[in-house]
């Protein structure tokens, strides 16, 4: 009887061991699967992180391209306006020639000139042309960016022309002398840069420019500019008034310069890439490239683009010169001789 009592116990033990073995095997199997799933999850997480980075990079590139396109829209708009103005110029020039513009000049050649200081010193050397020169011009300064622009120009042994504005820039007047001392040309742009004011009449323009001329002359210790640039270019304002301004300023010894290559940096939407493309892609098509840029406040994209522009044009064999009274004029409006 005693032997028979151990049989059920033994059977129970054997069954228990079998169950434990099965459970242990399943546990090990499940644990292996769990670890495998953990590895797969980690790999998926890494892949997902990589995809997120790619998406972020793509989004940043897309945003940069959108900014580039917006900048080019403004540049194209500017070129379109210039083309339209050129078309309008032919239709208005003949009627202007037949007008009474001689009356203004003849009545202001008397000894009672209301703007006696506004005369440029010029000589009669021949006009420069035919060389592989490029003329960088900077409008609307001086500003806090101007000394940085000058430093970059020095690095590339480049000379440029600065068409200056006085209004809101008085605190940077010390840079006027620095521009001259570093071998660049200092030229007039406007005292106020207020289109409605300066294009109201010839007298309004001369009043603005004499004020600017006196500011430059005094702050530089006697520098006498002989070049000027119309705010917005000479195709701004009415044909009658602007042509009379040109005639009177030429009588006083001044030459106006427009531009034939625009960096497009007049718009705050213009990117550094826009500026580099606009300049370097167009210079090669122009015989006498005069490039419009700006060194006014906020034109950081221009400052960033400048070294690349200088390097690319230098590699293309261009010499950087500043405009002077002997440079070949680039003018949207020219008086008929």
SULFEN-V551231 format. One record per residue. N is the residue number from 1. RES is the residue in three letters. PHI is phi as a letter, one per 30 degrees, with the letter a starting at -180 (* if undefined). Layout:
n=N res=RES phi=PHI
n=N res=RES phi=PHI
This chain:
n=1 res=UNK phi=*
n=2 res=UNK phi=d
n=3 res=UNK phi=d
n=4 res=UNK phi=d
n=5 res=UNK phi=d
n=6 res=UNK phi=d
n=7 res=UNK phi=d
n=8 res=UNK phi=d
n=9 res=UNK phi=d
n=10 res=UNK phi=d
n=11 res=UNK phi=d
n=12 res=UNK phi=d
n=13 res=UNK phi=d
n=14 res=UNK phi=d
n=15 res=UNK phi=d
n=16 res=UNK phi=d
n=17 res=UNK phi=d
n=18 res=UNK phi=d
n=19 res=UNK phi=d
n=20 res=UNK phi=d
n=21 res=UNK phi=d
n=22 res=UNK phi=d
n=23 res=UNK phi=d
n=24 res=UNK phi=d
n=25 res=UNK phi=d
n=26 res=UNK phi=d
n=27 res=UNK phi=d
n=28 res=UNK phi=d
n=29 res=UNK phi=d
n=30 res=UNK phi=d
n=31 res=UNK phi=d
n=32 res=UNK phi=d
n=33 res=UNK phi=d
n=34 res=UNK phi=d
n=35 res=UNK phi=d
n=36 res=UNK phi=d
n=37 res=UNK phi=d
n=38 res=UNK phi=d
n=39 res=UNK phi=d
n=40 res=UNK phi=d
n=41 res=UNK phi=d
n=42 res=UNK phi=d
n=43 res=UNK phi=d
n=44 res=UNK phi=d
n=45 res=UNK phi=d
n=46 res=UNK phi=d
n=47 res=UNK phi=d
n=48 res=UNK phi=d
n=49 res=UNK phi=d
n=50 res=UNK phi=d
n=51 res=UNK phi=d
n=52 res=UNK phi=d
n=53 res=UNK phi=d
n=54 res=UNK phi=d
n=55 res=UNK phi=d
n=56 res=UNK phi=d
n=57 res=UNK phi=d
n=58 res=UNK phi=d
n=59 res=UNK phi=d
n=60 res=UNK phi=d
n=61 res=UNK phi=d
n=62 res=UNK phi=d
n=63 res=UNK phi=d
n=64 res=UNK phi=d
n=65 res=UNK phi=d
n=66 res=UNK phi=d
n=67 res=UNK phi=d
n=68 res=UNK phi=d
n=69 res=UNK phi=d
n=70 res=UNK phi=d
n=71 res=UNK phi=d
n=72 res=UNK phi=d
n=73 res=UNK phi=d
n=74 res=UNK phi=d
n=75 res=UNK phi=d
n=76 res=UNK phi=d
n=77 res=UNK phi=d
n=78 res=UNK phi=d
n=79 res=UNK phi=d
n=80 res=UNK phi=d
n=81 res=UNK phi=d
n=82 res=UNK phi=d
n=83 res=UNK phi=d
n=84 res=UNK phi=d
n=85 res=UNK phi=d
n=86 res=UNK phi=d
n=87 res=UNK phi=d
n=88 res=UNK phi=d
n=89 res=UNK phi=d
n=90 res=UNK phi=d
n=91 res=UNK phi=d
n=92 res=UNK phi=c
n=93 res=UNK phi=d
n=94 res=UNK phi=d
n=95 res=UNK phi=d
n=96 res=UNK phi=d
n=97 res=UNK phi=d
n=98 res=UNK phi=d
n=99 res=UNK phi=d
n=100 res=UNK phi=c
n=101 res=UNK phi=d
n=102 res=UNK phi=d
n=103 res=UNK phi=d
n=104 res=UNK phi=d
n=105 res=UNK phi=d
n=106 res=UNK phi=d
n=107 res=UNK phi=d
n=108 res=UNK phi=c
n=109 res=UNK phi=c
n=110 res=UNK phi=d
n=111 res=UNK phi=d
n=112 res=UNK phi=c
n=113 res=UNK phi=e
n=114 res=UNK phi=d
n=115 res=UNK phi=b
n=116 res=UNK phi=d
n=117 res=UNK phi=d
n=118 res=UNK phi=d
n=119 res=UNK phi=b
n=120 res=UNK phi=c
n=121 res=UNK phi=c
n=122 res=UNK phi=b
n=123 res=UNK phi=c
n=124 res=UNK phi=c
n=125 res=UNK phi=d
n=126 res=UNK phi=d
n=127 res=UNK phi=d
n=128 res=UNK phi=d
n=129 res=UNK phi=a
n=130 res=UNK phi=i
n=131 res=UNK phi=c
n=132 res=UNK phi=d
n=133 res=UNK phi=c
n=134 res=UNK phi=b
n=135 res=UNK phi=c
n=136 res=UNK phi=d
n=137 res=UNK phi=b
n=138 res=UNK phi=b
n=139 res=UNK phi=c
n=140 res=UNK phi=i
n=141 res=UNK phi=d
n=142 res=UNK phi=d
n=143 res=UNK phi=b
n=144 res=UNK phi=d
n=145 res=UNK phi=d
n=146 res=UNK phi=e
n=147 res=UNK phi=d
n=148 res=UNK phi=d
n=149 res=UNK phi=d
n=150 res=UNK phi=d
n=151 res=UNK phi=d
n=152 res=UNK phi=d
n=153 res=UNK phi=d
n=154 res=UNK phi=d
n=155 res=UNK phi=d
n=156 res=UNK phi=c
n=157 res=UNK phi=h
n=158 res=UNK phi=c
n=159 res=UNK phi=c
n=160 res=UNK phi=b
n=161 res=UNK phi=b
n=162 res=UNK phi=c
n=163 res=UNK phi=c
n=164 res=UNK phi=c
n=165 res=UNK phi=b
n=166 res=UNK phi=c
n=167 res=UNK phi=e
n=168 res=UNK phi=i
n=169 res=UNK phi=c
n=170 res=UNK phi=e
n=171 res=UNK phi=d
n=172 res=UNK phi=c
n=173 res=UNK phi=d
n=174 res=UNK phi=d
n=175 res=UNK phi=d
n=176 res=UNK phi=d
n=177 res=UNK phi=d
n=178 res=UNK phi=d
n=179 res=UNK phi=e
n=180 res=UNK phi=d
n=181 res=UNK phi=d
n=182 res=UNK phi=d
n=183 res=UNK phi=j
n=184 res=UNK phi=c
n=185 res=UNK phi=c
n=186 res=UNK phi=c
n=187 res=UNK phi=b
n=188 res=UNK phi=c
n=189 res=UNK phi=b
n=190 res=UNK phi=l
n=191 res=UNK phi=d
n=192 res=UNK phi=c
n=193 res=UNK phi=h
n=194 res=UNK phi=c
n=195 res=UNK phi=e
n=196 res=UNK phi=d
n=197 res=UNK phi=d
n=198 res=UNK phi=d
n=199 res=UNK phi=c
n=200 res=UNK phi=d
n=201 res=UNK phi=a
n=202 res=UNK phi=d
n=203 res=UNK phi=d
n=204 res=UNK phi=d
n=205 res=UNK phi=d
n=206 res=UNK phi=d
n=207 res=UNK phi=d
n=208 res=UNK phi=d
n=209 res=UNK phi=d
n=210 res=UNK phi=d
n=211 res=UNK phi=d
n=212 res=UNK phi=d
n=213 res=UNK phi=e
n=214 res=UNK phi=d
n=215 res=UNK phi=d
n=216 res=UNK phi=d
n=217 res=UNK phi=d
n=218 res=UNK phi=d
n=219 res=UNK phi=d
n=220 res=UNK phi=c
n=221 res=UNK phi=i
n=222 res=UNK phi=j
n=223 res=UNK phi=d
n=224 res=UNK phi=c
n=225 res=UNK phi=d
n=226 res=UNK phi=b
n=227 res=UNK phi=c
n=228 res=UNK phi=b
n=229 res=UNK phi=b
n=230 res=UNK phi=d
n=231 res=UNK phi=e
n=232 res=UNK phi=i
n=233 res=UNK phi=j
n=234 res=UNK phi=d
n=235 res=UNK phi=d
n=236 res=UNK phi=c
n=237 res=UNK phi=i
n=238 res=UNK phi=d
n=239 res=UNK phi=e
n=240 res=UNK phi=d
n=241 res=UNK phi=d
n=242 res=UNK phi=d
n=243 res=UNK phi=d
n=244 res=UNK phi=d
n=245 res=UNK phi=d
n=246 res=UNK phi=e
n=247 res=UNK phi=d
n=248 res=UNK phi=d
n=249 res=UNK phi=d
n=250 res=UNK phi=d
n=251 res=UNK phi=d
n=252 res=UNK phi=d
n=253 res=UNK phi=j
n=254 res=UNK phi=c
n=255 res=UNK phi=c
n=256 res=UNK phi=c
n=257 res=UNK phi=b
n=258 res=UNK phi=c
n=259 res=UNK phi=a
n=260 res=UNK phi=b
n=261 res=UNK phi=b
n=262 res=UNK phi=c
n=263 res=UNK phi=d
n=264 res=UNK phi=i
n=265 res=UNK phi=d
n=266 res=UNK phi=d
n=267 res=UNK phi=c
n=268 res=UNK phi=d
n=269 res=UNK phi=d
n=270 res=UNK phi=d
n=271 res=UNK phi=c
n=272 res=UNK phi=e
n=273 res=UNK phi=d
n=274 res=UNK phi=e
n=275 res=UNK phi=d
n=276 res=UNK phi=d
n=277 res=UNK phi=d
n=278 res=UNK phi=d
n=279 res=UNK phi=d
n=280 res=UNK phi=d
n=281 res=UNK phi=d
n=282 res=UNK phi=c
n=283 res=UNK phi=e
n=284 res=UNK phi=d
n=285 res=UNK phi=c
n=286 res=UNK phi=c
n=287 res=UNK phi=d
n=288 res=UNK phi=b
n=289 res=UNK phi=d
n=290 res=UNK phi=c
n=291 res=UNK phi=c
n=292 res=UNK phi=d
n=293 res=UNK phi=b
n=294 res=UNK phi=b
n=295 res=UNK phi=b
n=296 res=UNK phi=d
n=297 res=UNK phi=e
n=298 res=UNK phi=i
n=299 res=UNK phi=d
n=300 res=UNK phi=d
n=301 res=UNK phi=d
n=302 res=UNK phi=d
n=303 res=UNK phi=d
n=304 res=UNK phi=d
n=305 res=UNK phi=d
n=306 res=UNK phi=e
n=307 res=UNK phi=e
n=308 res=UNK phi=d
n=309 res=UNK phi=e
n=310 res=UNK phi=d
n=311 res=UNK phi=d
n=312 res=UNK phi=d
n=313 res=UNK phi=d
n=314 res=UNK phi=d
n=315 res=UNK phi=d
n=316 res=UNK phi=d
n=317 res=UNK phi=j
n=318 res=UNK phi=d
n=319 res=UNK phi=c
n=320 res=UNK phi=c
n=321 res=UNK phi=b
n=322 res=UNK phi=c
n=323 res=UNK phi=d
n=324 res=UNK phi=b
n=325 res=UNK phi=d
n=326 res=UNK phi=c
n=327 res=UNK phi=d
n=328 res=UNK phi=d
n=329 res=UNK phi=d
n=330 res=UNK phi=c
n=331 res=UNK phi=b
n=332 res=UNK phi=d
n=333 res=UNK phi=c
n=334 res=UNK phi=b
n=335 res=UNK phi=d
n=336 res=UNK phi=d
n=337 res=UNK phi=d
